[in-house]
Amino acid sequence: MKLRRRIEGKTDYKARIGLLKSGKNRIVFRKTNKYIIGQYIKSEEARDFVIVGTTSKDLLKFGWLETKKGSLKSIPACYLVGFLLGKKIIDKDFKEGIFDIGLSRNIAKSRAYSFLKGVVDAGVKVNCNEKMFPEEKRIKTSNLEEIKQNIERKFA
């Protein structure tokens, strides 16, 4: 069974065991063809339980422009999904986690680290190197602050 998932390119068991041994809950970043998915996962006896989850599709409820619906995988969208997930994590009385990008490539200043910056800015404690985050000018978009305020109002 493990071999099948490794051959299919779905699971890196060496990385997974390292994350599980940390004993911390995981902040998971996944990218699909259209959306970004963020989840806060708790593992018990090698079984995963999703505590909180969100997708970039949820940004439409907070003021993401309908005309920019095709850019729900952009760096600003990733930041906002991370920020939204971070607020949901804090709302559930959790404070920290460990970052899990799965089989995605670990590239500095990428979408994954834009997502992580959003989680950290929301107040979740994650051990990370801030040199990996993209510059502020790449994250800023026309209505970023408005969407961020809408998210903060909901979780205030």
MARLOTI-137516 format. One record per residue (C-alpha): residue number from 0; residue in three letters; x, y, z. Coordinates in steps of 0.5 Angstrom, whole numbers, plus 500, padded with zeros to 3 digits. Layout:
N
num_residuo_east_north_up
NUM_ALA_X_Y_Z
...
This chain:
156
num_residuo_east_north_up
0_MET_500_500_500
1_LYS_506_505_502
2_LEU_509_503_496
3_ARG_503_505_491
4_ARG_502_512_494
5_ARG_510_513_493
6_ILE_510_511_486
7_GLU_504_515_484
8_GLY_507_521_487
9_LYS_502_522_493
10_THR_507_521_499
11_ASP_514_522_501
12_TYR_514_518_507
13_LYS_521_520_510
14_ALA_519_527_510
15_ARG_512_525_513
16_ILE_515_521_519
17_GLY_519_527_520
18_LEU_513_532_521
19_LEU_509_527_525
20_LYS_515_526_530
21_SER_515_533_531
22_GLY_509_532_535
23_LYS_506_539_532
24_ASN_500_540_528
25_ARG_501_541_521
26_ILE_499_547_517
27_VAL_498_544_510
28_PHE_499_548_503
29_ARG_496_545_497
30_LYS_496_548_490
31_THR_491_545_485
32_ASN_490_547_477
33_LYS_485_553_480
34_TYR_485_554_487
35_ILE_490_554_493
36_ILE_488_550_499
37_GLY_490_551_506
38_GLN_489_546_512
39_TYR_490_545_519
40_ILE_491_538_521
41_LYS_492_534_527
42_SER_495_527_527
43_GLU_494_522_532
44_GLU_497_515_531
45_ALA_499_516_524
46_ARG_491_518_522
47_ASP_490_525_520
48_PHE_484_530_522
49_VAL_483_536_519
50_ILE_481_541_524
51_VAL_480_547_520
52_GLY_481_548_512
53_THR_480_554_507
54_THR_481_555_500
55_SER_482_561_495
56_LYS_475_560_493
57_ASP_473_563_500
58_LEU_476_569_498
59_LEU_470_571_494
60_LYS_466_572_500
61_PHE_471_577_503
62_GLY_471_582_497
63_TRP_476_578_492
64_LEU_473_581_485
65_GLU_469_577_481
66_THR_473_579_475
67_LYS_479_577_478
68_LYS_476_570_479
69_GLY_482_567_475
70_SER_487_569_479
71_LEU_486_565_485
72_LYS_492_562_485
73_SER_496_568_485
74_ILE_501_571_490
75_PRO_496_576_493
76_ALA_491_570_493
77_CYS_496_565_497
78_TYR_497_571_502
79_LEU_490_572_504
80_VAL_488_564_504
81_GLY_494_564_509
82_PHE_491_570_513
83_LEU_484_567_513
84_LEU_487_560_515
85_GLY_491_563_521
86_LYS_485_567_523
87_LYS_481_561_523
88_ILE_487_557_527
89_ILE_487_562_532
90_ASP_479_562_533
91_LYS_480_555_535
92_ASP_485_557_540
93_PHE_491_554_537
94_LYS_497_558_537
95_GLU_503_554_533
96_GLY_504_549_527
97_ILE_509_546_523
98_PHE_509_548_515
99_ASP_508_542_510
100_ILE_508_543_503
101_GLY_508_536_501
102_LEU_511_534_494
103_SER_511_541_492
104_ARG_518_544_490
105_ASN_521_548_496
106_ILE_522_555_492
107_ALA_524_561_496
108_LYS_519_567_495
109_SER_514_563_492
110_ARG_506_562_493
111_ALA_507_557_498
112_TYR_511_562_502
113_SER_506_568_501
114_PHE_501_563_504
115_LEU_506_562_510
116_LYS_507_569_511
117_GLY_499_570_511
118_VAL_499_565_517
119_VAL_504_568_521
120_ASP_501_575_520
121_ALA_495_572_522
122_GLY_498_571_529
123_VAL_500_563_528
124_LYS_507_561_531
125_VAL_511_558_526
126_ASN_518_556_526
127_CYS_521_559_519
128_ASN_526_564_516
129_GLU_523_570_514
130_LYS_528_571_508
131_MET_524_566_504
132_PHE_518_570_504
133_PRO_516_574_498
134_GLU_517_582_498
135_GLU_511_586_500
136_LYS_510_589_493
137_ARG_509_583_490
138_ILE_504_581_495
139_LYS_500_588_495
140_THR_494_588_490
141_SER_489_594_489
142_ASN_484_591_494
143_LEU_488_587_499
144_GLU_487_591_505
145_GLU_480_591_504
146_ILE_480_584_504
147_LYS_484_583_510
148_GLN_480_588_514
149_ASN_474_584_512
150_ILE_477_577_515
151_GLU_479_581_521
152_ARG_472_584_522
153_LYS_469_577_522
154_PHE_474_574_527
155_ALA_474_579_531
